[in-house]
Amino acid sequence: VVYTYWNDRPQLPERIKPILKSPIVALGGAARVVVPYTISSNFPKAGETLIGNVHSFVYGQSPDAVLSTLSPLRAGNKGFASWLNEQGANVTLNGEELTDHVFDYLMPVQGANGGIFRSNDPVQTFHMAGMGAMLAAIRPDNQDSRLDLELAHGMMANYVYPADQHLLAMNKERFVQEGILTVSPELAAFIPERYHDRVFVQPYEPKGRGVDFTPDDFTP
């Protein structure tokens, strides 16, 4: 079962509560942004098949739409916060230093002996290394979930799935083989200089219809 939210405005979601409170209506031609926010299956490791089916259905029904997630930087009982602790970082929860560490956390990490690249974040691994999505925006200071606050310091991300399967395949290969993060132009403006050679900027305007990828201001 895949639960989705859709919006008739070209705006990527920033908060989870408005999504959960939205009425259930049929996906129609008016959809501009479609967000799968809960995937449930009795079969282990079925996520890739399910999100692949959602991708085909959404772009088949609404080719002008954008398929995006709103994902916390956590999985299970670990996430961005526990990773920061492991690094011995001492940061304020809403300062620029915290968001600077977000990019440290999300940058691909090479495996042992020069192996393939992976992510510190299992959710990012699924969407970017597994499926080829792009990182479109970082959403700080989400307070709708106690777990998101405790395990991710309220940090969430929009992972966007281009309609073009070739782009998905190239994004995935870029991440896994080269350690390159595919990002939106709007997010690229926030990437620390030390990572400028490790990002690929992918403009994405489906069918010529612009989408607002603008991230929140990271500063308090």
N, C-alpha and C positions, 0 to 999 in steps of 0.2 A: 504494500500500500504506500502510495506517495501522496502526501498532502502538499498542496501548492497554494500560493497566494499570487494574485495578479493585480496589476494597477494599470489604469488607462492613461497615466501620466509617465513621461520618460524620466523617471526618478528612481535610482537604486535605493532600496530600503536602508534605514539607519538604525531602527529599533525593532525589537521583536514583538512588543506588546500590540502595536497597531495591526500587525499581521495576525496575531492570534485572535484579535477581536473583530476581524473583518468577517462579514457574512459570507456564507458559502454560495457561490454562484457559478454558472457554467463558464468555461473558458470560451470567449468569443473573439471576433475579429478586432475588437477594440483594445485588446490587451497590448500594452507596450512593454511591461516588465513582468516576468513570471519567475516566482521564487519557490523552489521546492525546499520546504523547511523541516519536514519529517519523513524519513524513509523507514518503513517497517517490513521485514521479511522473515519467514520461518527458515529460510535457507541461508547458511553462512556464506559470506563473501558474494552476496548477490547484488551489492550496491552498484557495481559498475554496469551490470546489465540493466538495473532499474533506472539509473540516471541516463543511460544510453537510450532507453525506451522513452523517457521523458523528453530528452533532446529531440528525438525524431517526431514525437507527437506535437510538442510545442511549436517547432518550426514548420511542421506540416499544417497545423491549424492556424497559426499566426506568424507568417514568415517575417513580418516587420517587427516582431517582439524581440526582447532580449531575455535570455535565460540567465539568471544570477542566483547566487546563494547569499545568505546572511549567516556567517559561520563564526562561532566563538573560537578564540585561540586556545582551545583546550580539547581534551578527549579523555573520557573516563575520569580518573582522579588526578590527572596530571595536565599541565598546560604551560602557558607563558609564565605564570607566577612561579611554579616550581622550577622551571628552567632558569629563571632569574636567580633563584636561591642557589641553584647548583653552580652558577657562575660567580657567586659571592657578590652580586651586585647590590648596592644600597642606593635606591632611587626613590624619589617622591612619586606618588601614584598618578599625578596628573601633569607632571612636568615634561619639558622637552626631552630630558634624559631618558625618561621611560619610553617615549615613542621612538627615540633613537635606537633603543634596545629591541624594539619590535622588528626593525629591519635586520638586526643581528639574528634574531630568532627565526625569521622567515627566509633568510638566504639559504640556498641549497648547500648541503654539507657533503663533501666527498667521502665515500666509504673507505675502508682500510685498503692499503696497497693500491691506491689509485683506482678504486672501483667506481661504480656508478654513483651519482649524486642522489641524496635523499633530503628529507626535511626533518627539522626538529619537531614539527607539528603533524600528527597523524592525519588530521583533517585536510591540511594543506597537501600532504602526500597523496591523499586520495584524489583531490580535485585537480592538482597541477601535475604531479609526477605520474599519476595513474590515468587521468582523463584528458589532460591538456587544456584545462581552463586557464584564464589569465587572472592576475590579481588586479582588480579594478580600483578598490578603495579600502582604506583602513578606517574603522569606526570606533573611536575611543569613548570611554566613560559611559558604557552601557550599564544601567543599574536595574534592568528589568529582571535579572536572574541572580540569585544569591551565589550559585555555583560559578557563574561567569565572572562575578566580582572577585570571588575567592581564588579561583583557579586561573583566571585570565586577566585580572585587574580591569575587567570590563571591556577588554579589547575584542573587537570582532572584525571580520573581513568580508568583502564582497568578492566572490570568485565568479567571473562571467564566462559563459560558454558561448563562443562564436558559433554561428550556424554552420560555417564551412568546416567539414570534417578534415580537410587538408590542414587548416590552421590549427586544429586541435592536435593533430599528429605532429606538426612541427613544434608546437609549444611544448608538448610532452618530451620530444627528443631533445630539445634545447635545454630543458630542465635536467633530465636524467643524465644525458651524455656530456653536457658542457657546464652544468651548474649555473645556467642563465635563467633569471626570473623574468617572465613576460608580464609587463604591467601596462596600465592605461597611461596616456600622456599626462592626465591630471595627477595621478599618483607619482609619476616619474619626477615631478617637480619637488617632491618631498624626500626623494631618495638621498641619503647621505653621500657626499662626494666620494667616499672610499669605496662605494659600490657602483659607481657610474659605469664601470666597465663590465658589470655583471648583470645588467638589465637590458632587456629588449623591449622597446616601446611599441605597442601595437594599437594604433588608432582603430576604433571600432564604432562605426555608425551604420547600422543595418539598413540597407535599402536607401541610404542617404538621409535617414531620420536620426537626428542627433539624440544622444542619451546623456543625461547628467551624471557623470562619474565623480563629480567634485567631492573630495573627502572633507570631513569636518576639519576645522582648525585644530591642530594638535596642541596648541598652547593653552594653558588654563585661562 
